[in-house]
Amino acid sequence: MPTLSSHTNSDLLALLARDDQHAFEEIYARYWQKLYVIAYNRLQDTANAEDIVHDVFAGLWANRHQVQIDVLENYLAVATKYAVFNRVKKQLREREALKGLADTPVMDMRIEDRLYHRQLLERVRQEVEKLPSRCRLIFKYRKEEGLPVKEIAKRLEISPKTVENQLTRAIKHLKTHTRTFFQFLF
């Protein structure tokens, strides 16, 4: 592997645009720790911070032909901050959606509402069972056991991105197939 440690960021970006994997590895070596600190300071979660850094570098590689970067360190720091912001926003939306179902005290509900709540939960359980086996397993690890994405990926020996994709797939399936229950409410 050629040593690129003496190259400037501009040189590395030019090499990166020409698909030089060694330039990408040098950029990663220079900045992964700084980006991890940025993400960890905001999230206070090792697995999520690592996921964010992975996503930022994956995005850099994927967009290496389109993106115009003036100051590499600033670009990566801002990309990390936006990724953290988006992750927090997504987590809040998920918590609010689940909180609406989970925090509703069954005893305080009218009989019709309790029946509807039970039917909805049963419908969700049925739809979870219809998911493909790997998708269902990932969903159960996350929602029933509360495992972080990184831990699920480690257990199943797959990438964290694959875990996130499977969770997104499961949630879309559940939204689509439980929508009829929600239409009766309004």
HULIN-V268850 format. One record per residue. N is the residue number from 0. SS is DSSP state (a for helix, b for strand, c for the rest). OMEGA is omega in whole degrees, 0 to 359 (999 if undefined). Layout:
N_SS_OMEGA ; N_SS_OMEGA
//
This chain:
0_c_179 ; 1_c_179 ; 2_c_181 ; 3_c_185 ; 4_c_180 ; 5_c_180 ; 6_c_176 ; 7_c_177 ; 8_a_179 ; 9_a_177 ; 10_a_181 ; 11_a_178 ; 12_a_177 ; 13_a_177 ; 14_a_179 ; 15_a_179 ; 16_a_177 ; 17_c_174 ; 18_c_179 ; 19_c_182 ; 20_a_180 ; 21_a_177 ; 22_a_177 ; 23_a_180 ; 24_a_178 ; 25_a_177 ; 26_a_179 ; 27_a_181 ; 28_a_181 ; 29_a_194 ; 30_a_185 ; 31_a_183 ; 32_a_179 ; 33_a_180 ; 34_a_177 ; 35_a_180 ; 36_a_178 ; 37_a_182 ; 38_a_183 ; 39_a_180 ; 40_a_181 ; 41_a_185 ; 42_a_185 ; 43_c_182 ; 44_c_184 ; 45_a_184 ; 46_a_180 ; 47_a_178 ; 48_a_178 ; 49_a_178 ; 50_a_180 ; 51_a_180 ; 52_a_178 ; 53_a_182 ; 54_a_180 ; 55_a_181 ; 56_a_176 ; 57_a_177 ; 58_a_178 ; 59_a_180 ; 60_a_183 ; 61_a_184 ; 62_c_186 ; 63_c_180 ; 64_c_185 ; 65_c_190 ; 66_c_176 ; 67_c_185 ; 68_c_177 ; 69_c_181 ; 70_c_187 ; 71_a_183 ; 72_a_178 ; 73_a_179 ; 74_a_182 ; 75_a_179 ; 76_a_180 ; 77_a_178 ; 78_a_179 ; 79_a_180 ; 80_a_178 ; 81_a_179 ; 82_a_177 ; 83_a_180 ; 84_a_180 ; 85_a_179 ; 86_a_180 ; 87_a_179 ; 88_a_180 ; 89_a_179 ; 90_a_179 ; 91_a_178 ; 92_a_180 ; 93_a_180 ; 94_a_180 ; 95_a_180 ; 96_a_180 ; 97_a_181 ; 98_a_179 ; 99_a_179 ; 100_a_188 ; 101_a_186 ; 102_c_180 ; 103_c_180 ; 104_c_184 ; 105_a_183 ; 106_a_181 ; 107_a_183 ; 108_c_172 ; 109_c_182 ; 110_a_180 ; 111_a_180 ; 112_a_178 ; 113_a_178 ; 114_a_179 ; 115_a_180 ; 116_a_179 ; 117_a_180 ; 118_a_180 ; 119_a_179 ; 120_a_178 ; 121_a_178 ; 122_a_178 ; 123_a_179 ; 124_a_179 ; 125_a_181 ; 126_a_177 ; 127_a_180 ; 128_a_179 ; 129_a_180 ; 130_c_173 ; 131_c_190 ; 132_a_182 ; 133_a_179 ; 134_a_179 ; 135_a_180 ; 136_a_179 ; 137_a_180 ; 138_a_180 ; 139_a_176 ; 140_a_185 ; 141_a_189 ; 142_a_182 ; 143_c_180 ; 144_c_178 ; 145_c_181 ; 146_c_175 ; 147_c_182 ; 148_a_182 ; 149_a_180 ; 150_a_178 ; 151_a_180 ; 152_a_180 ; 153_a_180 ; 154_a_184 ; 155_a_180 ; 156_c_176 ; 157_c_182 ; 158_c_176 ; 159_a_179 ; 160_a_177 ; 161_a_178 ; 162_a_180 ; 163_a_179 ; 164_a_180 ; 165_a_177 ; 166_a_178 ; 167_a_179 ; 168_a_181 ; 169_a_181 ; 170_a_177 ; 171_a_179 ; 172_a_181 ; 173_a_178 ; 174_a_182 ; 175_a_188 ; 176_a_175 ; 177_a_182 ; 178_a_182 ; 179_a_177 ; 180_a_183 ; 181_a_180 ; 182_a_179 ; 183_c_181 ; 184_c_189 ; 185_c_999
//
